[in-house]
Amino acid sequence: MTYERIVSEKDVEDERLIWIRLNYPERFNVLHLKMLNEFHEALVRSDKDNTIQAILVTGVGKAFSAGADVKELMEGDFENGLRWLKAYWNVIEIMRETGKPVIAAVNGACVAGGHEIAMACDLVVAGKSAKLGQPEILVGSTAMGIGVQLLPLMVGEKRAREMLFTGRLLSAEEAYQFGLVNRVVEDEKVLEEARKLAIQIIDNASPQAFRVIKSGLKFWTDLAMLNMMMARDITSMVWMSEEFRERCKDFLEKRKMKPKKFPGIMP
């Protein structure tokens, strides 16, 4: 199957493995609606194909993914925001649902929605120069794809608050210390290390036991996902706001963003 913004192909040495590569390198693999729909289709095909035993996700070029395409979001309307989030969660959900191992091979920038995709994978291998985090707040977005929901469970509440409130990006080593990354290797060894990890699992693990364990882990994290429909609607409204569009315009034009006052709630 040929896609415009996804490359989906079996591993050249082991056809039990499939590589799904985000393919928009000129814009650091930002996630737009067409890419998300293609990504979901590639995942569904991989899930249905009984010859495929493990799925590996990475990015073409110098980035894993820089997150949502803010240009697309700021130019759309409320319904477009809902459609974007629906397509995004379709991707997240099948990675969390499939009974096959899903491993992220992180190269370069892995931020915002891109970082959430990595979090949705079963395991993450990162290169030493990778940067990971949730900087959505800097452009006026919410990180409620799954970042707000899952980060406190993965790294602890105070670390999650710091990441979400400051937008600071973590080095690969920091992300490893926080529990967001399983292995850190030299940049040129990321793909091979992810490949080895996938083979280790499918050569040795019981598929039935793997599926049950993955389902149990998903139930634990699903408790944090109960607000997803509320998150969808609120985030879509945020994307329609003057503040979001102003900050995105400054970001895209590489201008310093204007500070705004933080309001209280008391009369």
Secondary structure, DSSP 4 states (H G I P E B T S, - for coil): ---SSEEEEE-SS-TTEEEEEE--GGGTT-B-HHHHHHHHHHHHHHHH-TT--EEEEEESSSEEE--B-HHHHHHS-HHHHHHHHHHHHHHHHHHHH-SS-EEEEE-BEEETHHHHHHHHSSEEEEETT-EEE--GGGGT---TTTHHHHHHHHH-HHHHHHHHHH-PPEEHHHHHHHTS-SEEE-GGGHHHHHHHHHHHHHHHS-HHHHHHHHHHHHHHHHGGGTTHHHHHHHHHHHHTSHHHHHHHHHHHTTPPPPP-PPP----
